[in-house]
């Protein structure tokens, strides 16, 4: 029972860490794409 609950909590924590890190990478990637796709618009202003 203890091993099962420990494994369950570990998997939930691992999933949470993976989701947050993936979300951070996605946000950073979108920001870079947005920045690199429109540099000329910023310079024209």
DRENNUVO-471530 format. One record per atom (N, C-alpha, C): atom name; residue number from 1; x, z, y; residue in one letter. Coordinates in steps of 0.05 Angstrom, whole numbers, plus 5000, padded with zeros to 4 digits. Layout:
+------+-----+------+------+------+-----+
| atom |   n |   px |   pz |   py | res |
+------+-----+------+------+------+-----+
|   CA | NUM |    X |    Z |    Y |   A |
...
+------+-----+------+------+------+-----+
***
This chain:
+------+-----+------+------+------+-----+
| atom |   n |   px |   pz |   py | res |
+------+-----+------+------+------+-----+
|    N |   1 | 5017 | 5000 | 4976 |   X |
|   CA |   1 | 5000 | 5000 | 5000 |   X |
|    C |   1 | 5017 | 5000 | 5025 |   X |
|    N |   2 | 5038 | 5017 | 5025 |   X |
|   CA |   2 | 5055 | 5019 | 5049 |   X |
|    C |   2 | 5070 | 4993 | 5053 |   X |
|    N |   3 | 5080 | 4981 | 5031 |   X |
|   CA |   3 | 5095 | 4956 | 5033 |   X |
|    C |   3 | 5076 | 4934 | 5043 |   X |
|    N |   4 | 5052 | 4933 | 5034 |   X |
|   CA |   4 | 5033 | 4912 | 5042 |   X |
|    C |   4 | 5027 | 4915 | 5072 |   X |
|    N |   5 | 5022 | 4939 | 5081 |   X |
|   CA |   5 | 5015 | 4943 | 5109 |   X |
|    C |   5 | 5040 | 4937 | 5127 |   X |
|    N |   6 | 5063 | 4945 | 5118 |   X |
|   CA |   6 | 5088 | 4939 | 5133 |   X |
|    C |   6 | 5092 | 4909 | 5135 |   X |
|    N |   7 | 5088 | 4895 | 5113 |   X |
|   CA |   7 | 5092 | 4866 | 5113 |   X |
|    C |   7 | 5071 | 4853 | 5131 |   X |
|    N |   8 | 5046 | 4863 | 5131 |   X |
|   CA |   8 | 5025 | 4852 | 5147 |   X |
|    C |   8 | 5032 | 4855 | 5177 |   X |
|    N |   9 | 5040 | 4879 | 5184 |   X |
|   CA |   9 | 5047 | 4884 | 5212 |   X |
|    C |   9 | 5071 | 4867 | 5221 |   X |
|    N |  10 | 5090 | 4864 | 5202 |   X |
|   CA |  10 | 5114 | 4848 | 5208 |   X |
|    C |  10 | 5106 | 4819 | 5213 |   X |
|    N |  11 | 5089 | 4808 | 5196 |   X |
|   CA |  11 | 5080 | 4780 | 5199 |   X |
|    C |  11 | 5065 | 4776 | 5225 |   X |
|    N |  12 | 5048 | 4796 | 5232 |   X |
|   CA |  12 | 5033 | 4793 | 5258 |   X |
|    C |  12 | 5052 | 4794 | 5281 |   X |
|    N |  13 | 5072 | 4812 | 5280 |   X |
|   CA |  13 | 5091 | 4814 | 5302 |   X |
|    C |  13 | 5108 | 4788 | 5304 |   X |
|    N |  14 | 5116 | 4777 | 5281 |   X |
|   CA |  14 | 5131 | 4753 | 5280 |   X |
|    C |  14 | 5115 | 4729 | 5291 |   X |
|    N |  15 | 5090 | 4728 | 5284 |   X |
|   CA |  15 | 5072 | 4707 | 5294 |   X |
|    C |  15 | 5069 | 4709 | 5324 |   X |
|    N |  16 | 5066 | 4733 | 5334 |   X |
|   CA |  16 | 5064 | 4737 | 5363 |   X |
|    C |  16 | 5089 | 4728 | 5378 |   X |
|    N |  17 | 5112 | 4735 | 5367 |   X |
|   CA |  17 | 5137 | 4727 | 5379 |   X |
|    C |  17 | 5140 | 4697 | 5379 |   X |
|    N |  18 | 5133 | 4684 | 5357 |   X |
|   CA |  18 | 5136 | 4655 | 5355 |   X |
|    C |  18 | 5117 | 4642 | 5375 |   X |
|    N |  19 | 5092 | 4652 | 5377 |   X |
|   CA |  19 | 5073 | 4640 | 5396 |   X |
|    C |  19 | 5082 | 4643 | 5425 |   X |
|    N |  20 | 5092 | 4666 | 5432 |   X |
|   CA |  20 | 5100 | 4670 | 5460 |   X |
|    C |  20 | 5125 | 4654 | 5466 |   X |
|    N |  21 | 5144 | 4652 | 5448 |   X |
|   CA |  21 | 5168 | 4636 | 5453 |   X |
|    C |  21 | 5160 | 4606 | 5454 |   X |
|    N |  22 | 5142 | 4597 | 5437 |   X |
|   CA |  22 | 5133 | 4569 | 5438 |   X |
|    C |  22 | 5119 | 4563 | 5464 |   X |
|    N |  23 | 5102 | 4582 | 5473 |   X |
|   CA |  23 | 5088 | 4578 | 5498 |   X |
|    C |  23 | 5108 | 4576 | 5521 |   X |
|    N |  24 | 5128 | 4594 | 5521 |   X |
|   CA |  24 | 5149 | 4593 | 5542 |   X |
|    C |  24 | 5163 | 4566 | 5542 |   X |
|    N |  25 | 5171 | 4557 | 5518 |   X |
|   CA |  25 | 5185 | 4531 | 5517 |   X |
|    C |  25 | 5167 | 4508 | 5526 |   X |
|    N |  26 | 5141 | 4509 | 5519 |   X |
|   CA |  26 | 5123 | 4488 | 5528 |   X |
|    C |  26 | 5120 | 4488 | 5558 |   X |
|    N |  27 | 5118 | 4512 | 5570 |   X |
|   CA |  27 | 5115 | 4513 | 5599 |   X |
|    C |  27 | 5140 | 4503 | 5613 |   X |
|    N |  28 | 5164 | 4510 | 5602 |   X |
|   CA |  28 | 5188 | 4501 | 5614 |   X |
|    C |  28 | 5191 | 4470 | 5611 |   X |
|    N |  29 | 5183 | 4460 | 5588 |   X |
|   CA |  29 | 5185 | 4431 | 5583 |   X |
|    C |  29 | 5166 | 4416 | 5602 |   X |
|    N |  30 | 5142 | 4426 | 5605 |   X |
|   CA |  30 | 5123 | 4413 | 5623 |   X |
|    C |  30 | 5133 | 4414 | 5652 |   X |
|    N |  31 | 5145 | 4436 | 5660 |   X |
|   CA |  31 | 5155 | 4438 | 5687 |   X |
|    C |  31 | 5178 | 4418 | 5691 |   X |
|    N |  32 | 5196 | 4415 | 5671 |   X |
|   CA |  32 | 5218 | 4396 | 5674 |   X |
|    C |  32 | 5207 | 4367 | 5674 |   X |
|    N |  33 | 5187 | 4361 | 5657 |   X |
|   CA |  33 | 5176 | 4335 | 5657 |   X |
|    C |  33 | 5162 | 4329 | 5684 |   X |
|    N |  34 | 5148 | 4348 | 5694 |   X |
|   CA |  34 | 5135 | 4344 | 5720 |   X |
|    C |  34 | 5155 | 4340 | 5742 |   X |
|    N |  35 | 5177 | 4355 | 5741 |   X |
|   CA |  35 | 5198 | 4352 | 5762 |   X |
|    C |  35 | 5212 | 4325 | 5760 |   X |
|    N |  36 | 5218 | 4317 | 5735 |   X |
|   CA |  36 | 5234 | 4292 | 5732 |   X |
|    C |  36 | 5217 | 4267 | 5735 |   X |
|    N |  37 | 5191 | 4270 | 5731 |   X |
|   CA |  37 | 5174 | 4247 | 5733 |   X |
|    C |  37 | 5168 | 4240 | 5762 |   X |
|    N |  38 | 5169 | 4260 | 5780 |   X |
|   CA |  38 | 5162 | 4254 | 5808 |   X |
|    C |  38 | 5184 | 4264 | 5827 |   X |
|    N |  39 | 5208 | 4255 | 5825 |   X |
|   CA |  39 | 5227 | 4263 | 5846 |   X |
|    C |  39 | 5225 | 4247 | 5871 |   X |
|    N |  40 | 5217 | 4221 | 5868 |   X |
|   CA |  40 | 5215 | 4204 | 5891 |   X |
|    C |  40 | 5193 | 4212 | 5910 |   X |
|    N |  41 | 5171 | 4223 | 5899 |   X |
|   CA |  41 | 5149 | 4232 | 5916 |   X |
|    C |  41 | 5158 | 4255 | 5934 |   X |
|    N |  42 | 5174 | 4273 | 5922 |   X |
|   CA |  42 | 5184 | 4295 | 5939 |   X |
|    C |  42 | 5203 | 4285 | 5960 |   X |
|    N |  43 | 5219 | 4266 | 5953 |   X |
|   CA |  43 | 5238 | 4256 | 5973 |   X |
|    C |  43 | 5224 | 4239 | 5995 |   X |
|    N |  44 | 5203 | 4226 | 5988 |   X |
|   CA |  44 | 5189 | 4209 | 6007 |   X |
|    C |  44 | 5175 | 4226 | 6028 |   X |
|    N |  45 | 5166 | 4250 | 6020 |   X |
|   CA |  45 | 5153 | 4267 | 6039 |   X |
|    C |  45 | 5174 | 4279 | 6058 |   X |
+------+-----+------+------+------+-----+
***
